[in-house]
Amino acid sequence: MTSATHIAIVDDEPDITALLANYLQAQGFRVTQLHNGRALMATMASDAPSLVLLDLGLPGEDGFSIARQLREHWRCGLVIVTGRGDAVDKIVGLEVGADDYVTKPFDLRELLARIKAVLRRIVPAESPAVAAAPAADRDRFQFAGWQLDTAARRLTDNHGQETTLTGGEFNLLCTLVRHPGRVLSRDFLLDETRGRDGGPFDRTIDVQVGRLRKKLETDPDDPQIIKSVRGAGYILVSPVTPG
């Protein structure tokens, strides 16, 4: 992460965008302040940021819809920063692809730590060195008819069709693929993918496992690749082979 790392802040309150912009610029980031979804989409098309801080409560706009558009068309980090602290909103935010969810009021230092954690996870996808690396040097895993290229951050089926993963989904799948046949607790998965401990009601991992199942499983309601182990966590039961 350098001064070239671009962050877009989307909030209808100029005081908030100015506060965040001043703080993040002091930390060495390049910041664009935006106040509606239309301006964000224009910026994504012309100068796509590495990460978006998105407020859900934009007047006359559906913040979740904006988040879905980002996930459908761009591979950037997405942190929802909003006054909506309801658990349902948080779950929906994670389901539509947010890498993290922060409620207002927030501590600037905590927000910075979360931003950096998300950027650390997505930087490999943007690194020119990774993009230029020979295919033979990339870490690849095959399982249940899928191929995961961890260096290129690509998931493809046995026909070569790519399936788009959010940053959180990708990191979760990488962790599962690197520990096949092993029951992984929610706390372990949360620490590996997000670098933090979860509270007793934290459903981040459950939500992301559910989203992965929809993309990987023939029948997400009867999963055969990622199984739940009641009271313990999750396990990737499919054999994994390198290459």
N, C-alpha and C positions, 0 to 999 in steps of 0.2 A: 504494500500500500504506500503510495507516494502522493505528492501534491497533485499528480495527474488523475488520481482517483476521483471520479465524478459522482456526486450524490445529488439527487433531485428531492426537494421537499415539497409536498403537496398538501396545503392547508389553506382554508379560506380566511384565516386570521393572519394578517400581515405581521402582527407583533410576534406571533409564534414562529413564523418562517424566518423573520429577521433574527430572533433570539438563537434559533438553531443554526442558521447560516453563520452568524458571527462566531458561535462556539466551534462549529466544525471547521470553519476556515482557519481558525486559530490552531486547530489540530493538524492542519496541512492538507485538507480536502478542498477540492473545487466544488462549489455548491451553486445549484440553480434553484431559485425560489419560484414556485408555481402556486396558483390558487384555484385551479379547476382541472377536471379531467381532460378537456379539450387541449389545454396548454400542455398537459403532460404528454398526450399522444403526439403532439407536434414536436415536442422535445425528443421523444423516443425515436421519431423518424429522422431527425436531423442531427442529434447529438446525444445518443443513448447513454444514460448514466449507468454506472456499475451497480448502483443500489438506489431504491426509491423508498422514501419515508412517506407513507400515505395515510392521511386522515380519512376516516370513513364518513364523517359527518359533513360532507360538502353539500351546500344548499342545492336542491333540485337534482342531485346526482346520486347514483347508487355506488357507494364506495366498493362494495363487493363486486359489482359488475366491472369496475375499473380494474380491480385486482385480477379478475378472470381474463380480461383483455391483455394485461401484461403477461400473464402466464401462457396465454395462447400464442403470443407473437414474439416475446423477447425472453432472453435468459439473463435476467438481472436479479440481484438480491431484492427482496421485498420485506420491509418491516412496517407493519401497520402501527401507527401511533395515533391513538384516538381516546376520546373521553368515554367510549362505550366499554364499560368494564364487565358487562354481563357475560357469564360463562358461555352462553349460547353464541353470542357474537364472536367470542374468541375461538370457539370450535369451528364456526363457519369460516372465520378468517383463515384458519389453518387449513381447512378443507379446500378453499379456493386457491391455496398455494402460497400463503405468506410463510416466510422463513422464521418470523418471530412476530410477537404481538405485545405492544407496550401500551399501557393505559396512562392517561393523564390524571393527575399531575405526575411527572416523572423526574428522576434525578438525572441530570445531564451526563454525569460520569457513568451511570449504569447504561444509559442509552448508547453512549460511545462504545462501551464494552460490547454491547450486543451488536452494534454495527460492525465492529472489527471482527467479531466472531463469524458473522454472516459473510463478510468479505473474504476472510481466510478460507472459507469453504468454496467460494465461487471463483477466486482468483485463478486456480488452475485452468478453468474453462476459458479464461480470457488471456492467458499467458501466451505470447508469441512463441516462446521456447517450446511449450507443450504442443502447440499447433504444428510446429515444424519438426517435431521429433519423429523419427522413423517408426513405422507401425510395429516393428519387431521389438522396440524398446518400451512399448506401452503394456500396461498390466491389463490382461484380458481374462475374463472368466466366463465359462459356459455352464448353464444350468437350465434344465427343464425347457429346452428349446430357445433359450434366450442367450444373448452374448452381451456382457457388460464390459465396456472399455473404460477403465477408471481414469486413464490419462486424458482421453478425449471427452470423457464424461458423456458417453453415448450408450444407450440401451437399444439393441436391435433384436428383432425376432429372427427365426430361421430362414426368413425370406429377405432379410436385409432391411426390413421396414423399421424405421426408428420410432421409438416411443418417447415422448417428451417427459422429463422428470423435473420437478422443482428441486431447488438446492437441498431442501430437507429430505425429500424422497430419495435423492441420489445418495446422500450420505448415509441414510438409514440402510439402503440396499447394499451399499459397499460394506458396511459393518456386518450385515447378515451374511453376505457372500464370503467374507473373510473368516467367518466362524461357522461353517456349515455343520449341521448335526449337533449344535451346542445350544442349550437353552440360555437365552440372554435376557436378563432382567430389564425392566423398564428403566431403572436407574442407570444401569450400564449403558443402555442404548442412548439415553438422554445425555449422559456424560460424553459418550463417543461422538455424538452427532451435533450437540449444541454446547458442550463444555460447561454444563451446569447440572445441579441436582434438581430433582423434581419434588414438588410437594405431594401430599397424600391425594390431592384431587387433580393433579396434573395429567391431562389426557393427550398431551402432545404426541407421544409415541403411538397411542392407540389410533388417533386420527390419521397419522401418516401411514401406519400399517394398513388401515382400511383403504386409503387411497392407492397404496401400492398394490393391494390385492385386486382392486378394480382394473388395474393396468396389466397385471401379470397373470391372474388366474382365469381359467375358463369359466368357473363359477365362483365368484367372490364370496358367496354365502356358504360354500363348501370348499374352503381353500385346501389345495394339495401341495402348495409350494411353501408358504409361510403359515405355520400353524401356531395356535395359541396353546400355552401350557398354563392351565388355571392356577393362579396364585404365584406363578413363577416368571412368566414373560412370554417370549416368542422364540421360535426355532425355524430355521430354513432347513426343511427336510429333504429337499432335492439335492442329489449329488452335485458337486461343483468340480469342474476340471479346468485347468489353466489353458490359455490359448484360444 
